[in-house]
């Protein structure tokens, strides 16, 4: 890559980039496990092959990262709102992002994979997304704790 140039130089940037990619890969692996457990135990969740579930996990990773960024921006706006009208508008935006993201996930899965992958309806995909985010947080937390 690049040679070391001091504090915060190219080496630190390269290490940060590599660490971020490692976290992304771990997230995708977690998503694959959760998704395949859902396929196995929930009749409404379907993936015809493991390859499709892996690709679905990658798509979910991208979509959920965008949704989390949007949610963070809306929460920041909500916290800085001074008037009731601004707070209500921000809260409505938060609800639209939360509910709308599930509809976007369903539409993208249908568009990209057609009948080969189904995440069920609004309720199953909502439960799946909550489970994905919970599993991701749990794995990330466990990787950052020092061993006994």
N, C-alpha and C positions, 0 to 999 in steps of 0.2 A: 504494500500500500504506500504509505508515505513515511518519511523519517520523522523522528520526534523533534518538535520545535519549541518545546516549553509548555508551560501551564495553559491548558485550554486550546492547544494547537491541534494540528491534524490528527495526531495519535489519539487524543482524547475524543475527538469527533468520530473517528473510525471505530473506537471501542464502543461509544454510545450507539452508533448505527448498528454494529454487530449485536450488541446486547438487545436492542429493540427488535431486531429480526428474530433472535432466539425466543423472546417472549411471544412474538407473533406465531412462531412455529408451535410452541407449547400450547398456545390458545387454540390453534387449529386442531391439534391432537386431542385436547380436551373436548372440543366441539364434536369431533368424530366419535369419540366414545359415548358422549351423551346422546348424540343423534342416533347412533346405532342401537343404544339401549331403548330409545324411544321407538325405533323401528321394530325392535323385538317385542316390546311389551304394549305398545299402543296401536291398535288396528288402523287408526286413521292416519298414522304416520307411515309413509311408504318410501322406500328407496330400492330400486330394482337391483343395484349392484353396490359393492363396496366403493368402487371408483366414483359412482355418482354421489355416495354419501360423503366422500372426501371432498369432491368438488362443491357439494352443498355446504360443507363446513367452511370452505374457503370463502364462498359467497356470503355466508352468514357472518363470518369474521369481518369482511369489508363493510357490509351493511351495518352491523352493530357498532363498529368503530365510528362510522359517520353519525349514527344516531346518538352515540354517547357524546360526541363533539357538539352536536346540535343541542342536546339536553343540557350540557354544561353551559353553553352560551345563554340558553333561556333561563336557567337557574341563576346565573350571574345577573341577568337583566331583572329577574324577579326580586332578587335581594337588593338591587340598587333602586328599585321603583319607589318613588316617594308618595305618589297619590294612589287612592283606591282604584281609580280607573286604570292606571299603569300596572298595578299589581294584578287586577282582574285580567287585563289583556295578556300579561306574562303568564299567568296561571292557565289561561285558555290555550296559549301557545304551547305550554308544557304538555297539556292534555292532548293537543293535536299531534305533537311529536311522539308522545308515548303510544297513543292509539294508532296514529297514521303509520308509524314505523312497522307495525304488525301487518297492516294491509300492504305496505310496500314489499315486505318480505314475501308474503304470499304471492303477490303479483310477479315479482322477480323470479321466484322459484318456478312458477308456472310458465313464464316467458322463456327462461333459460332451459328448463328440463322437461317441460310439458307433463305428460302423464307418468313419466318414469319416476318422478319424485313428487310426493305430496306431504305437506306438513299438517294436514287436517284443515280445520277452519280457524277462526279468530281465537277461540278459547285454547285449543291445543297449541297453536303457535305462540300464544302469550305465555302459557305454562312452559313451553320449550325454551323460549328466550329467557325467562326468569331462571330456569334451571341452568342454562348455558352460562349466564352471567354469574350465578352463584358458584357453579363448579369452577369457573375461571378464577374468581376471587379466592376461592378456597385453595386451589393449586398454587396461585401466585403467592398467597400468604405462607403456605407450607414451604415453598422454595426459598423464602427469605428469612425463615427462622433458623437460628443456629442449631446444629445437631446436639443431642443430649450427650 
